């Protein structure tokens, strides 16, 4: 679902990248993420935000978005966990995405205790719905069976 597809394409692949020997405009872009399939709510709006977490900040409490969200880590390390997927840490230059809708986004905080973390995320929002909706404790308990096993320390 939110597989971190950070891979550069070499050679001509139809995505605007021409490898090492093509014209400069074909070498200027590097694919960081290719997410599919995605569902964008009809009439959706979009916003791009820059997030800065202080060292050790756990980030936003469990939440969901009404449409897909696509992120890029600028510096630091984001602890990312989406419902049904194991928690992972995404470093600078890494990407993430979530489909939006019903899926719970458990974590997006700073995985580092000694550095700030920054990322940019573009979120698409269904008309008449909030961009971000917190998930209450009752729903977290009801859906606990959908959460991937927690890492052991």
Secondary structure, 3 states (H helix, E strand, C coil): CCCCCCCCCCCCCCCCCCCCCCCHHHHCCCCCCCCCCCCCCCCCEEEEEEEEECCCCCCCCCEECCCCEEEEEEECEEEEEECCCCCEEEECCCEEEECCCCCCEEEEEECCCCCCEEEEEEEEECCCCCCCEECCHHHHHHCHHHCCCCCCC
